[in-house]
C-alpha cells in the first residue's frame, strides 16, 4: 500500500514537472474587453498560444478593468493593472496556468519600467502604438456608438506635409537593404489621383534585370515617407528571413481615418493591413510581426450599435489576401455574411469593389491570427508575448502612452 501511494506521488510529481517544462512555445496574454449590447462590459486577461489557440481565460473579476498585462522576464508570472472606479489602480499577478492570483502592494520594478516594444510609426517618439481609450475613459457598451466610442486620430504625416514640392519633384527613391531593387515614383496621368499634387505612382526596379514593374498608388492621401521604428528614422524596413516589407501610412477620409499599407518585396505588391489603422510590431528572430489593428464601427453582437474596436493580430511572412469575395470582405470587417457592414449592401459592396479594382485595390490583407473571439466587438487594453529562447524574450504592447 505504501509503495502504491509512493508510486502515485511520484507520478503526480513527474506530471507536474512535465507541465512546468512543457511551456516551450510562445504565448501571448491579451487584455480584451468584449463589448456587450447592455450593461457594462469588462476587460479580462486571455492567454493564447502564438498560433492563435486560446489556452485559457485568466481573470474574470468585474470590479474593474484589467489592463497592461506583462510577462515577467522568466515568463513564470504575469503582472497587470486593475482600474477601478474613482481612479483607483491596483496591481495584481497571476501565473500563466491561471493560478496564484495575488494582489500586490506595489508594482514590481520591472513592470513599472517596461515600455512598449519597438513599433513602426510615422509620428514622434511620444506616439504610442494604441490610440484606444483607457479603461477609465471608456463608456459602457450600451453607449458605445460611433460617437461615444470614437478613438483618437493618428497624427500621420500626409503627402502634403512630407512632399511639399511634390508637383515638381517626386518622392525619394527607396532602396531595398538587400540590394534586390528600389522603389521609385512616376507621375500618374493628368486628372487621376485624389489631388493632383498626390498623383504619384509607385514602381519597382529589379537590380539584376533592370526590369521595371508598376505597383500602383497608395490609397487616399498618402505619406510617401515610409513608417520607421520609433526612435530610429533610419529603421524603415522589416526584413526577417523570408519576411521583406516596408510600410506606408495613408489618410483615407474623415470616416475611415488612416490606414497602413505594406509593400511586399517578395510579391512586389501593396497590401492593406486594415480598413483603418494598424501599428506593426516586429517579432525579432521570427519571420512574422504583430499589429495593433483598429477597426471602426464594428457591430456589437446582439445589437445595432457599433463601436471602434482594436485587436492584436499576427501576420506571417506570406501575407495573405482575400479578393473579389463579398463574404471575405465581411469577414475582414469581423461580421458574418448575413449582417450588414457599415451600411454596405451587396450591391454597394460590388460598386466599391469595381472602383477599387480600377485603382488596383481589390484585395484586403488577412492576418494569420486575430487574438480575439471571431465576430466580436472588442477593445484591446494591452498585450504581452513570452518567447522562450528568443531575444527579447518578452514583447510588450502597453495600453495608451508609455
N, C-alpha and C positions, 0 to 999 in steps of 0.2 A: 504494500500500500504506500509505504514511504517512497519507494522507487518510482511508483506511478505518479505521485504528486510532484516529485522532483522532475520527472520527465515532462509533465505538463508545464511546470515552472520554466524549465529550460526552453520549451517550445515557444511559450509566450515571450520570453526574453529575446529569443532569436527573431521572432516575428516583429517585435518592437524595434529591434536593431535594424532589421531589413527595411521596415517602414521609414526609419530615420534616414538611412543612407540611400534610399531609392529615389530621393528627390534630385535626380541628375539633370532633369530637363528644366529649361527656363520657365518661369512662372510670372504672371503679371497680376497684380491686385489693382482693381479699379473701384473708385468711389462713384457709384451710379445712383442717380435719383430718377426713378421711373415715375413719370407724371401720371397722375390718376384723374379721372373725369370729375371727381368730387372729393372734397376734404383736402387735407394737407398731405402731400407726398413727402417721403423722407429719403435721404441718401444713406445707402448702406455699402459695405465693402463686399466685393465679389472676387474670388480668386479663379483665374483661368490658367490653363496651360498655354504655352505660346502658340500652339496650333489652333487655339480657339475653344478647346474643350473646357466647359465650366466644371471646375473641381468642387467648389462649394461656396455658399454664401457665408461670409464670416461674421457679420453683425446684423442685428435685427431690432435694435433699440430705437423707439420712436420718440424719445425725449428730446432729440436734437437732430442735427445733420452731420453725418460723418464725412470728413474730407481729408485731403492730403495724406493718404497712406504712403508710407515709405518703408522699404525693406531695410533692416539693419545690414551693415556691411557683410555679415556672415550668412544672411538670408534666413536666420532662425527666428526672427522677431519682426513684426510689422507694427510700427507706431503710427497713430493717426490722431487727428483733431476732431473733437465733437463740439460743434457750435450749438449753444442752447439759447433760449430766449434771454432778452436783456443783455445781449452781447457777452454772455458767459462762455468762456472757452475752457474745455477740459482736454487733457491728453490721456490717451489710452494705448495699451499694447495688447497684441494677440499673436499667437503663433500661426503659421500657415495652415496648420491642421484644424484650426478653428477652436483651439483650446487655450487655456491660460489667459483668458481675458482679464485685464487688470487696469484699474485707474491709476495713473501716475501723479505724483505730487508736482513734478515739473517735467518738461520735455527733455530727453537726452540731448547732450551737446551735439551729437552727430545729426540728430533730427532738426534741431534749430538751425544748424549751419548748412543743411542741404539746400542746394539751388536746383532749379530746373536744368536738366541736361542740355547740352548744346542743341540748337534747332535752327532751322533756316528762317530768316526774317528779312524784310525789306525796311524795317524800322530801326530805331535807335537801340542802344544797349538796354534801355529800361523796358522794352516791349516784352511782354510775357507771352508764352505760347497759347494762352487762352484768354478770350475776352468774355468768357462765361460769367454770369453773375455769381457772387459769393453766396453761400447759404443764407447769410443774414439779409441779403438784398432780394433773394428770390421769393416771389409770392407763391401762394398755394396754387395747385394745378387748376382749381376751379376758376382762377383768374388768369390762367396762362394763355392769354390771347396774343396775337402778333404784336399788339401794342405794349402789353404789360410784361411780356417775356422778351422784349427786344434786347439783343446783345449789343455791346459796344462795337463801333466801326473800327476795322483795322486801318491804321494810318499808312496805307500803301503809297509808294511813290509812283504816281501815274506818269505816262509818257510825256504829258505836258510839263511835268516838273523835271523828269530825268533827261529829256531831249528837247531843250528849249528852242534849238535851231533845227528841228527835225525836217523842216521844209527843204532846207538846203543840204543838210548833212545827215547821212544815215546813221543809225545806232552803231556802236562799236562792234567790231568783229570779235567773236568768242572762239578761242582755240581750245580744242579738247586737250586735256592734260596728258593723254597717252599718245598724242601726235596723230590720231586717226583722221582728223579733219577739222573743219572750222564752220561755225555758224556765221552767215553774213546776211545782209538785208538789201533788197531792191525795192524801189518804189512801185506800188501797185498801179493798176490802170486808173486813169482820171475818173473821179466820181465814186470810187469804191472806198470802203472803209467807213467807220463811224464818224471820223473827221479827217479831212484831207491831210492835216499835219501828222496824223497817226497812221497813214496809209503805207506802212512798210510790211513787206512780205518776207518771211524767213526762208532762207535757202541753206543747204548744207553742201560743202565741197569736200570730196574724199581726197585725202592727201596722196594716196598711192596712184589712183587712176585719174585724178583731176575731175572726175565726173561731178556735175552739179545737180542737186535734187531740190525741187521746190517743195517746201514743207507746208507753208500756209501762213495765215495771220494768227497772231494771238488774239484771243477774244476781247471784246469790249474796248475799254480804254487801257491799253497795256503799259506796263513798265518794261522797257527793253533792257533795263539793267537787271541781271539775274538776282534772285534771292541769295543771301550769303549766311554762313554760320554766324550766329550772334557773337559780336565782338571781334570778328575777323572778316573784313570785307574781301580778302583775297581767297577765302574758302567758299567757292561758289559751286563746286561740283560734288556729287555723291557717287564716287567710284569705289565699289567694294566687290571684288571678284567680278561676276557677270553683271552686276548692277552698275549701270553707267547713265547717270541722269544729271540734268540741270533744271532748276525751277524758275518760273516767272510768275509774277502776280498780275492780275488784271482786275480793273473795276468794271463790273457788268452794268449795273444801274442801281437806282436807289432802293429797289425792291430786293434784288438778289445780292447786293453788296459786292464783295470781292470774291475772286476765285484764284486757284493756283493751277498752273499747267506745268507738267513735266515734259521736257524734251528727252525722249529715249534715244540715246546714241545707237543702240542695237537695232531698234525698229526704224530709226530715223523718222520719228513721228511725234507729234504733240498729243499728250493725253491729259484730259481734265481730271483732276483728282476729286473734285467735289462740285455740286451745283453752287456751293457757296465757298467759304474759305476752308483750307486745310493746311495746318502747320506741320511740315515734315520734321521728324526727329530721327536722326541716324542711329543705327544699331552697330557700333564699331565691331568689326570682325565677322559680321553677318551680311550676306547679300540680300538685305531687307531693310525696311525702315517703318517707323510708326508715323501716324498722323493724328493730330487732334483735329477732328473734322467737324465743322459746324454746318448744320442743315437748318435752313429757315422754314418756318411754317409747316412743321411736321404735325400731322393729325394725331391728337391724343386718343388712343383706343377707347371706344365706348362713348365718344362724344363728337361734336362737330367743331370743337375748339382746336386751335393749333398753338404750337409753341416753337421757339427757336431752341434747337437741341444741339448737343455736342457728344461725340463718340470717339473712343480710341480705336484706331484701325491699324492693321498690319498689311504691308504690301511686300510681295516677293519680287525677285529680280525680273521675272517675266510679267510685266504689267498687263493685266487682262482688261478687256473691254467688253461692253455689251453694245451692239449696234443694230439699228433697224428693227427694234423689237419693243412693242409697247409695254409688254409685261416686264421686260428687263428694265425699261425706263422707270416703271413704277417701283420695282424693287430697289432701284438706285435711290429713290426717294423714301424708301423704307415703308411702303404701304402695299397692301395686297391688290390683286388685279381687279377686284370688284369695288374698289374705292376710287375716289377722285383725288388726284394730287394737285394741290394748289389751284383748284378750279379747272384743271385741264381735262376736257373730254377727249375721247379717242380722236375725233376729227381735229380738235385743236392741237393735239399732240402731232398728228400726221402733218399738219400745216407747219408746225415748228420744225419737225424733222426735215421737211423739204427745204426750209430756209437754211437750216444748219448744214444740210448736205451741200448746198451751193457754196457755203463758206468752208467746207471741209470739216465740219464739226458734228458729224453724225454719231459719234461714239462717246461713251462715257466710261471712265475708268472704274474698275471693280476691285476693291480691296480683297486680299486673300481671307482676312478675318475681320469681323467687327466684334469687339468685346462688349456685347450687349444683347439682350433678347431680340429676336427677329421681330420686325414690325413695331418696335416700341418707340415711344417718345421719351427720350432720356436726356439727362444733363450730366456730364462728367465733372466731378469735383476733385480731380487729381488721380494719378496712377503711378505705379512703380513696378519695374520689372527686375527680377533677380535672375542673373545669368551665370550659373556655376561654371567656373573655368574660363570665363571671358573677362576682358578688360575694357571698360569698367564693369564690375560685377553687377552694379545697380544703376539702372536708368530711371530717372525721376522726371515726372511731369507734375509740377505743383499747380494748385488752383490759384488763379489770379497772379498778380505781380510777385516776383521774388522779394 
